[in-house]
Each structure stands twice: as C-alpha cells, then as structure tokens.
C-alpha cells in the first residue's frame, strides 16, 4: 500500500520534532499537537486499509518538508538529483520545438542537486506540464508521482511542488 500524509500546521514553525510527535500521535490514535491537522491525501487501497496499516505500524510515512514553490499552470518545477541540469541552449531548443518561450527561470542548488523553476509564456494542462518537465530531464520518479496524483482525478492544485528542505 502506498500513501501520502499531509501535515497542516498553524501558529508555529514546523520542526522535525513536531512532525515526529504528530506522526506518532496519528499512528496511535492520540490527540494531535495543538494547531496540527493530518490529512491522508493520496493512497492505494481503502481508507479503512490505510487506517489499519497506520494503527498496525505496517505503513511507512515519508519525510515531511517545507514547501518552497507550488506549481502553477504556466510554471515548470524540475528536480535534478545530480550536478547536471540542462544548459540554456537545450531549454531554448525544447521551447522552440514546442512554440513556447521562457519568461524567466531560476536555479536553486539543493543538497542532492538542483531545482529549476521556469515560467512560460502560456499555460499548460497538468499532463502537459508533466510531459514538459520530463522532456527537460526532471527526476523521473518525481514526475511518475506527479502523474499518479493527476490521474487519480482528485481536484487538487498541490500535485506539483518543490520542497525547500526536508524535516
């Protein structure tokens, strides 16, 4: 069973300790810390199965993180887990082939590689954006998860995001 848990924290800065405390409380069915709400936002199987897996501690909860950038229909968010990322001439070549143009771009160094944010001169449907991010060489596993979230049919604008740091 695969699933994703979203922590919503109000009134305080998220810390690794607070997330760990919330996760343990949620798994044990105890009251959550003040200002913390937990929402399962993507899973395979049933909600009943997810709750049973959490109670039985047979489910894995990944690391939480602080969101740096939320996706928009005109903005690609690419993640490169190496020292290499596409050169500007490659991006321009892709743009010319697709008859689009980057309005601006930003590259951020991460612990494992690079994040690249590009705002385009037009908007894309979610599946088109995933294809564009793949063509630009973004981490294929990240894009598979993005595609799964889009194809699940949930109306959420949170399918495409980059984390500032993991907690």
Kinemage of the C-alpha trace (Angstrom):
@kinemage 1
@onewidth
@group {chain A} dominant
@subgroup {mainchain}
@vectorlist {calphas} color= white
{ca unk a 1} P 0.000 0.000 0.000
{ca unk a 2} L 1.305 3.441 -0.946
{ca unk a 3} L 0.038 6.663 0.570
{ca unk a 4} L 0.926 10.233 1.319
{ca unk a 5} L 0.143 12.151 4.507
{ca unk a 6} L -0.134 15.936 4.597
{ca unk a 7} L 0.559 17.805 7.828
{ca unk a 8} L -1.061 21.219 8.205
{ca unk a 9} L 0.475 23.244 10.993
{ca unk a 10} L -0.849 26.605 12.155
{ca unk a 11} L 0.611 29.025 14.651
{ca unk a 12} L 4.134 27.638 14.876
{ca unk a 13} L 7.124 26.876 12.692
{ca unk a 14} L 7.255 23.223 11.630
{ca unk a 15} L 10.156 21.307 13.125
{ca unk a 16} L 11.288 17.718 12.764
{ca unk a 17} L 10.281 17.123 16.406
{ca unk a 18} L 6.768 18.495 15.909
{ca unk a 19} L 6.257 16.408 12.757
{ca unk a 20} L 7.563 13.298 14.542
{ca unk a 21} L 5.254 13.959 17.509
{ca unk a 22} L 2.275 14.455 15.179
{ca unk a 23} L 3.104 11.283 13.242
{ca unk a 24} L 3.346 9.183 16.396
{ca unk a 25} L 0.103 10.621 17.793
{ca unk a 26} L -1.690 9.997 14.494
{ca unk a 27} L -0.434 6.403 14.286
{ca unk a 28} L -1.514 5.662 17.869
{ca unk a 29} L -4.871 7.434 17.526
{ca unk a 30} L -3.936 10.003 20.200
{ca unk a 31} L -4.843 13.717 20.089
{ca unk a 32} L -2.595 15.688 17.747
{ca unk a 33} L -0.442 18.578 18.997
{ca unk a 34} L -2.170 21.965 19.052
{ca unk a 35} L -2.514 23.521 15.595
{ca unk a 36} L -1.662 20.301 13.726
{ca unk a 37} L -4.042 18.572 11.323
{ca unk a 38} L -3.189 15.409 9.434
{ca unk a 39} L -4.790 14.527 6.116
{ca unk a 40} L -4.150 11.438 4.013
{ca unk a 41} L -4.133 12.973 0.532
{ca unk a 42} L -3.127 10.067 -1.718
{ca unk a 43} L -3.157 6.322 -1.207
{ca unk a 44} L -3.770 2.983 -2.848
{ca unk a 45} L -6.372 0.741 -1.330
{ca unk a 46} L -9.141 1.873 1.000
{ca unk a 47} L -9.203 4.453 3.781
{ca unk a 48} L -10.065 1.639 6.177
{ca unk a 49} L -6.968 -0.239 4.979
{ca unk a 50} L -4.821 2.875 5.375
{ca unk a 51} L -6.027 3.459 8.940
{ca unk a 52} L -5.468 -0.213 9.794
{ca unk a 53} L -1.930 -0.036 8.388
{ca unk a 54} L -1.218 3.097 10.424
{ca unk a 55} L -2.570 1.510 13.609
{ca unk a 56} L -0.614 -1.682 12.970
{ca unk a 57} L 2.538 0.325 12.200
{ca unk a 58} L 2.958 -1.603 8.965
{ca unk a 59} L 2.757 1.536 6.844
{ca unk a 60} L 5.663 3.827 6.049
{ca unk a 61} L 5.365 7.592 6.423
{ca unk a 62} L 7.957 9.517 4.446
{ca unk a 63} L 9.751 12.664 5.483
{ca unk a 64} L 7.813 15.897 5.800
{ca unk a 65} L 9.143 19.060 4.250
{ca unk a 66} L 8.668 22.788 3.951
{ca unk a 67} L 7.278 23.764 0.551
{ca unk a 68} L 9.417 26.202 -1.408
{ca unk a 69} L 7.349 26.517 -4.565
{ca unk a 70} L 3.819 25.498 -5.541
{ca unk a 71} L 3.197 24.696 -9.195
{ca unk a 72} L 1.129 26.888 -11.481
{ca unk a 73} L -0.212 26.167 -14.978
{ca unk a 74} L 2.465 28.411 -16.532
{ca unk a 75} L 5.394 27.265 -14.378
{ca unk a 76} L 7.501 24.123 -14.602
{ca unk a 77} L 9.192 22.848 -11.454
{ca unk a 78} L 12.054 20.498 -12.263
{ca unk a 79} L 14.201 18.496 -9.848
{ca unk a 80} L 17.654 17.232 -10.822
{ca unk a 81} L 19.332 14.862 -8.364
{ca unk a 82} L 22.841 15.281 -9.775
{ca unk a 83} L 25.286 18.022 -10.574
{ca unk a 84} L 23.939 18.144 -14.136
{ca unk a 85} L 20.941 20.108 -15.367
{ca unk a 86} L 20.033 21.208 -18.877
{ca unk a 87} L 22.021 24.073 -20.356
{ca unk a 88} L 20.188 27.152 -21.568
{ca unk a 89} L 20.595 26.188 -25.244
{ca unk a 90} L 18.818 22.858 -24.547
{ca unk a 91} L 15.914 24.646 -22.846
{ca unk a 92} L 15.646 27.108 -25.753
{ca unk a 93} L 15.729 24.232 -28.249
{ca unk a 94} L 12.885 22.458 -26.457
{ca unk a 95} L 10.974 25.741 -26.250
{ca unk a 96} L 11.348 26.414 -29.985
{ca unk a 97} L 10.166 22.904 -30.868
{ca unk a 98} L 7.069 23.386 -28.693
{ca unk a 99} L 6.480 27.010 -29.787
{ca unk a 100} L 6.773 28.333 -26.215
{ca unk a 101} L 9.163 30.775 -24.593
{ca unk a 102} L 10.561 31.069 -21.046
{ca unk a 103} L 9.723 34.411 -19.428
{ca unk a 104} L 12.174 33.815 -16.571
{ca unk a 105} L 13.977 30.963 -14.876
{ca unk a 106} L 15.626 30.315 -11.542
{ca unk a 107} L 18.091 27.620 -10.498
{ca unk a 108} L 18.494 26.710 -6.832
{ca unk a 109} L 21.271 24.465 -5.503
{ca unk a 110} L 19.944 21.671 -3.287
{ca unk a 111} L 21.638 19.097 -1.090
{ca unk a 112} L 21.388 16.422 -3.815
{ca unk a 113} L 21.390 18.520 -6.975
{ca unk a 114} L 19.342 21.369 -8.422
{ca unk a 115} L 15.822 22.754 -8.614
{ca unk a 116} L 14.892 24.686 -11.728
{ca unk a 117} L 11.794 26.880 -11.928
{ca unk a 118} L 10.749 28.202 -15.338
{ca unk a 119} L 7.795 30.463 -16.037
{ca unk a 120} L 6.484 30.076 -19.589
{ca unk a 121} L 4.578 32.426 -21.878
{ca unk a 122} L 1.481 30.190 -21.800
{ca unk a 123} L -0.385 27.822 -19.513
{ca unk a 124} L -0.344 24.035 -19.696
{ca unk a 125} L -2.745 21.313 -18.615
{ca unk a 126} L -1.316 19.203 -15.759
{ca unk a 127} L -0.434 16.231 -18.009
{ca unk a 128} L 1.244 18.597 -20.490
{ca unk a 129} L 3.291 20.140 -17.683
{ca unk a 130} L 4.431 16.703 -16.520
{ca unk a 131} L 5.476 15.851 -20.093
{ca unk a 132} L 7.384 19.140 -20.379
{ca unk a 133} L 9.157 18.551 -17.064
{ca unk a 134} L 10.110 15.034 -18.250
{ca unk a 135} L 11.452 16.385 -21.546
{ca unk a 136} L 13.534 18.878 -19.561
{ca unk a 137} L 15.054 15.936 -17.669
{ca unk a 138} L 13.378 16.336 -14.282
{ca unk a 139} L 13.659 13.372 -11.890
{ca unk a 140} L 11.566 10.614 -13.487
{ca unk a 141} L 10.345 9.208 -10.155
{ca unk a 142} L 9.076 12.646 -9.120
{ca unk a 143} L 7.239 13.001 -12.415
{ca unk a 144} L 5.702 9.498 -12.078
{ca unk a 145} L 4.292 10.519 -8.676
{ca unk a 146} L 3.026 13.788 -10.193
{ca unk a 147} L 1.320 11.829 -12.973
{ca unk a 148} L -0.242 9.446 -10.456
{ca unk a 149} L -1.652 12.371 -8.474
{ca unk a 150} L -3.084 13.968 -11.627
{ca unk a 151} L -4.558 10.715 -12.964
{ca unk a 152} L -6.160 9.908 -9.599
{ca unk a 153} L -8.786 12.514 -10.512
{ca unk a 154} L -8.549 14.459 -7.274
{ca unk a 155} L -9.086 18.151 -7.879
{ca unk a 156} L -6.001 19.467 -6.153
{ca unk a 157} L -3.565 22.159 -7.154
{ca unk a 158} L -0.910 20.585 -4.924
{ca unk a 159} L 0.237 17.874 -7.332
{ca unk a 160} L 3.376 19.771 -8.432
{ca unk a 161} L 5.627 21.320 -5.792
{ca unk a 162} L 9.237 21.662 -4.687
{ca unk a 163} L 10.445 21.402 -1.113
{ca unk a 164} L 12.783 23.968 0.418
{ca unk a 165} L 14.063 21.358 2.843
{ca unk a 166} L 13.028 18.051 4.316
{ca unk a 167} L 12.364 17.860 8.038
